[in-house]
Amino acid sequence: MKLKGERVASDMMKEISKILLTEVKDEDLKHVTITYATVTNDLSFARVYFTTLDDNKRDKVIKDMNNASSFFRTELANRLDIRHIPEIKFVYDESIEYGKKIEDIIEQINKED
């Protein structure tokens, strides 16, 4: 059985992804993928991790996502059946980038053999 925080985090990920696809006007934000979310036990704060296809605009996208957090909270309030929508902090997920670097290193080692 999922804990309430995990369920809320999962629901937030799904809904934010839908919002990015259908509601957001900024083209840079249309290339954002939500990868993971965590919510505190008291449901007051959420960290939403994301990546973007355009690495050159990463800093702009991080800023824009966090500037739009109140927009996302308003949209989530209309879509989720919970009393209080957590404060949202968007965090760039570097794990995919890290995995790619490791993959490149392994590929390089295999070429040298």
Contacts in CASP RR format, 6 or more apart in sequence:
PFRMAT RR
TARGET T0000
AUTHOR 0000-0000-0000
METHOD contacts of the structure
MODEL  1
MKLKGERVASDMMKEISKILLTEVKDEDLKHVTITYATVTNDLSFARVYF
TTLDDNKRDKVIKDMNNASSFFRTELANRLDIRHIPEIKFVYDESIEYGK
KIEDIIEQINKED
2 10 0 8 1.000
4 43 0 8 1.000
5 39 0 8 1.000
5 40 0 8 1.000
5 41 0 8 1.000
5 43 0 8 1.000
6 39 0 8 1.000
8 39 0 8 1.000
8 43 0 8 1.000
8 46 0 8 1.000
8 80 0 8 1.000
8 82 0 8 1.000
8 86 0 8 1.000
9 37 0 8 1.000
9 38 0 8 1.000
9 39 0 8 1.000
9 46 0 8 1.000
10 37 0 8 1.000
11 80 0 8 1.000
12 37 0 8 1.000
12 39 0 8 1.000
12 46 0 8 1.000
12 48 0 8 1.000
12 76 0 8 1.000
12 80 0 8 1.000
12 86 0 8 1.000
12 88 0 8 1.000
13 34 0 8 1.000
13 36 0 8 1.000
13 37 0 8 1.000
13 48 0 8 1.000
15 75 0 8 1.000
15 76 0 8 1.000
15 79 0 8 1.000
15 80 0 8 1.000
16 34 0 8 1.000
16 37 0 8 1.000
16 48 0 8 1.000
16 72 0 8 1.000
16 76 0 8 1.000
17 33 0 8 1.000
17 34 0 8 1.000
19 72 0 8 1.000
19 75 0 8 1.000
20 29 0 8 1.000
20 30 0 8 1.000
20 32 0 8 1.000
20 34 0 8 1.000
21 30 0 8 1.000
23 75 0 8 1.000
24 30 0 8 1.000
24 68 0 8 1.000
26 64 0 8 1.000
28 52 0 8 1.000
28 54 0 8 1.000
28 57 0 8 1.000
28 60 0 8 1.000
28 61 0 8 1.000
28 64 0 8 1.000
29 61 0 8 1.000
29 64 0 8 1.000
29 65 0 8 1.000
29 68 0 8 1.000
31 52 0 8 1.000
31 53 0 8 1.000
31 54 0 8 1.000
32 50 0 8 1.000
32 51 0 8 1.000
32 52 0 8 1.000
32 61 0 8 1.000
32 65 0 8 1.000
33 50 0 8 1.000
33 51 0 8 1.000
33 52 0 8 1.000
33 53 0 8 1.000
34 48 0 8 1.000
34 49 0 8 1.000
34 50 0 8 1.000
35 49 0 8 1.000
35 50 0 8 1.000
35 51 0 8 1.000
35 93 0 8 1.000
35 95 0 8 1.000
35 96 0 8 1.000
36 48 0 8 1.000
36 49 0 8 1.000
36 93 0 8 1.000
37 46 0 8 1.000
37 47 0 8 1.000
37 48 0 8 1.000
37 49 0 8 1.000
38 46 0 8 1.000
38 47 0 8 1.000
39 45 0 8 1.000
39 46 0 8 1.000
39 86 0 8 1.000
40 46 0 8 1.000
40 86 0 8 1.000
43 82 0 8 1.000
43 84 0 8 1.000
43 86 0 8 1.000
44 84 0 8 1.000
44 86 0 8 1.000
44 87 0 8 1.000
45 86 0 8 1.000
45 87 0 8 1.000
45 89 0 8 1.000
46 86 0 8 1.000
46 87 0 8 1.000
46 88 0 8 1.000
46 89 0 8 1.000
47 89 0 8 1.000
47 90 0 8 1.000
47 91 0 8 1.000
48 88 0 8 1.000
48 89 0 8 1.000
48 90 0 8 1.000
48 91 0 8 1.000
49 90 0 8 1.000
49 91 0 8 1.000
49 92 0 8 1.000
49 93 0 8 1.000
50 65 0 8 1.000
50 90 0 8 1.000
50 91 0 8 1.000
50 92 0 8 1.000
50 93 0 8 1.000
51 92 0 8 1.000
51 93 0 8 1.000
51 96 0 8 1.000
51 97 0 8 1.000
52 58 0 8 1.000
52 61 0 8 1.000
52 92 0 8 1.000
54 61 0 8 1.000
58 92 0 8 1.000
61 92 0 8 1.000
62 90 0 8 1.000
62 92 0 8 1.000
65 90 0 8 1.000
66 89 0 8 1.000
66 90 0 8 1.000
69 87 0 8 1.000
69 88 0 8 1.000
69 89 0 8 1.000
69 90 0 8 1.000
72 88 0 8 1.000
73 85 0 8 1.000
73 87 0 8 1.000
73 88 0 8 1.000
76 85 0 8 1.000
77 85 0 8 1.000
END
